[in-house]
Amino acid sequence: MSNALTRTQLWGTLFQDEEVAAEFSADRFCARMVQFETAWTRALRDAGAVPDEIADEALAAIERFEPDFAALARGSDVDGLPLPALVRQMKAALREEARAAIHAGATSQDVIDTAMILTVRAVLAIFKSRCDAILRRLDDLDARFAGNPISGRTRMQLALPINAGDRIEDWRTPMRARRERLDLLIDEIGVVQAGGAVGLRDAPAGCAETVAAGVARMLGLRVSPVWHTDRAVMLEIGHWLTALCGTLGKIGQDIALMAQQGIDEVRLEQAGGSSAMPHKQNPVRSEILVALARVVGGHQGILAQSMIHEQERSGAAWAVEWMTLPAMLELSGAALDNADRLLGQIRHIGTEKGG
């Protein structure tokens, strides 16, 4: 999800996260779109919108379905997104009557938005354990070094003496808040998109709400008002990612400053070297955390532009989300990984008692 240069082997894993990237791979994202279509066909059957035998025939075809990704790519080049080609592929082997049981009353945005929500929730579930690991790291550092004195600094100038535990708590308190908010966020964003052609949720006629509720139930989501043009749910995701990376970036910035020669308030194991100055010990992962926080924060400003949807659907604003939100999630995953490694590199903070 990050750019082509930083995804090469030249920069290792500093700016990428293969576990997060895998959730956005073509096969997994397509599988979630097919998951929506399966739930939609079942909901049509359960609501009586299509006969049971027709729906069952369509469901059997969906279960056997294997997407042609090259054809989906060609379809996106023409249609701007893969759904029209995907639906054509899913219907291709069916007789005419059974084709009516696939995608009837749904729209491309319903499918892609719901697949995006399912994907984001999967990624955020990964982040829960990573946040917990960082909090354990901070607890360990506090247990080992809390009483060691360090210099308090305001506006980067000497202020009053503090203990290492005071600064560690400045890192731990917002990290706890991010972790607590994450549980709420995963629940809040668990909404299905089911608005139909122009966001009225009026198809299939007479049972649209029943179908939407059925799809939500089968996908482990809930029904909300149609959000085709209200992209606040995506901004909430981006806001949490920005706050998370900002929290980790603050830790990185502090450690980079504490590691400066002449200050020496933190000692790192396996710090980075320099090609020109062998004496240097660069706090690489600290620097990367600061860079990631700035980039993710910048992406949130771009993501906010997706709020401006013209009329009942915007192709332009929608595409902004595809280019920014997956990248923000992967960069946030990289930030969590870098933070865990950085905290694990710390061998000492402050001045030892009696030193």
HULIN-V130015 format. One record per run of one state. SS is the DSSP state (H for helix, E for strand, L for the rest). FROM is the first residue (numbers start at 0). LEN is the number of residues. If there is no record, write none. Layout:
SS/FROM/LEN + SS/FROM/LEN
This chain:
L/0/8 + H/8/3 + L/11/6 + H/17/6 + L/23/2 + H/25/21 + L/46/5 + H/51/13 + L/64/4 + H/68/11 + L/79/3 + H/82/9 + L/91/4 + H/95/4 + L/99/8 + H/107/38 + L/145/3 + E/148/6 + L/154/2 + E/156/7 + H/163/25 + L/188/2 + E/190/1 + L/191/16 + H/207/12 + L/219/2 + E/221/1 + L/222/9 + H/231/27 + L/258/7 + E/265/3 + L/268/3 + E/271/1 + L/272/9 + E/281/1 + L/282/1 + H/283/24 + L/307/7 + H/314/31 + E/345/4 + L/349/1 + E/350/1 + L/351/4
